[in-house]
């Protein structure tokens, strides 16, 4: 990190901001309460301004991740429901004749009637 005048200004501003947060907390006005009040007053504007301080991309570590486990659980439940629906649905019927003289109907399971 640099050591010029700009770096000193940034360091000083950070110290002053921390002090301001401490003073607000001592006045029973913590930053969380102020942010909540501001978001309540004008959510769109507040969230738009706050978004500049949040990461633009979120990378999720899938190893031992609760989120990844939850997604896997949801996927498994969807697969189970799909299997149940497939078992409950009637078989598909192909009514296309094999030849012009035949009136056999072929079902998806291979039975001919």
C-alpha positions in Angstrom: 0.0 0.0 0.0 1.2 3.5 -0.8 2.5 5.9 1.8 1.8 9.2 0.2 -0.5 12.1 1.2 -3.6 10.4 -0.3 -3.0 7.3 1.8 -2.7 9.4 4.9 -6.0 11.2 4.1 -7.8 7.9 3.6 -6.4 6.6 6.9 -7.6 9.7 8.7 -11.0 9.5 7.1 -11.4 5.9 8.3 -10.4 6.9 11.8 -13.0 9.8 11.8 -15.7 7.5 10.4 -15.0 5.0 13.2 -15.2 7.8 15.7 -18.5 9.0 14.3 -19.9 5.5 14.5 -18.8 5.3 18.1 -20.4 8.7 18.9 -23.6 7.6 17.3 -23.6 4.4 19.3 -23.1 6.3 22.5 -26.0 8.5 21.6 -28.1 5.4 21.2 -28.2 5.9 17.4 -26.2 3.0 16.0 -25.5 2.9 12.3 -27.8 -0.1 11.9 -30.7 1.9 13.3 -29.9 4.9 11.1 -29.7 2.7 8.0 -32.9 1.0 8.9 -34.7 4.3 9.3 -33.3 5.6 6.0 -34.2 2.4 4.1 -37.7 2.7 5.6 -38.0 6.3 4.4 -36.8 5.7 0.8 -35.9 2.0 0.2 -35.1 2.4 -3.5 -32.7 5.3 -3.1 -31.1 3.9 0.0 -30.5 0.4 -1.4 -29.1 1.9 -4.6 -26.6 4.0 -2.6 -25.7 1.1 -0.4 -25.2 -1.3 -3.3 -22.0 0.7 -4.2 -20.4 -0.6 -1.0 -21.4 -4.3 -1.5 -19.7 -6.8 -3.7 -21.1 -7.0 -7.2 -20.4 -10.7 -7.6 -21.1 -13.3 -4.9 -19.0 -16.5 -5.1 -20.4 -19.4 -3.2 -18.0 -22.0 -1.9 -19.8 -25.3 -2.6 -17.6 -27.4 -0.3 -19.4 -27.9 3.1 -21.7 -25.0 2.2 -25.1 -25.0 3.9 -26.5 -23.2 0.8 -25.2 -25.9 -1.6 -26.6 -28.6 0.7 -30.0 -26.9 0.7 -30.0 -26.6 -3.1 -29.0 -30.3 -3.3 -31.9 -31.2 -1.0 -34.4 -29.1 -3.1 -33.1 -30.8 -6.3 -33.6 -34.3 -4.7 -37.1 -33.4 -3.6 -38.0 -32.2 -7.1 -36.6 -35.4 -8.6 -38.7 -37.4 -6.1 -41.9 -35.5 -7.0 -41.2 -35.9 -10.7 -40.9 -39.7 -10.2 -44.2 -39.8 -8.3 -45.9 -37.8 -11.1 -44.5 -40.1 -13.8 -45.8 -43.1 -11.9 -49.2 -41.6 -11.5 -49.7 -40.3 -15.0 -51.5 -42.6 -17.5 -49.4 -44.2 -20.3 -49.0 -42.3 -23.5 -51.0 -43.7 -26.4 -49.6 -43.9 -30.0 -52.6 -44.1 -32.3 -50.6 -44.1 -35.5 -51.4 -47.4 -37.4 -48.4 -49.7 -38.2 -49.9 -50.1 -41.7 -53.2 -49.2 -43.4 -54.9 -52.5 -42.5 -53.8 -52.7 -38.9 -55.9 -51.1 -36.1 -53.6 -52.0 -33.3 -52.8 -49.4 -30.7 -49.3 -49.3 -29.3 -48.8 -48.1 -25.7 -45.6 -46.6 -24.4 -45.0 -49.7 -22.3 -44.9 -51.9 -25.5 -48.3 -53.6 -25.0 -50.4 -53.8 -28.2 -54.2 -54.0 -28.0 
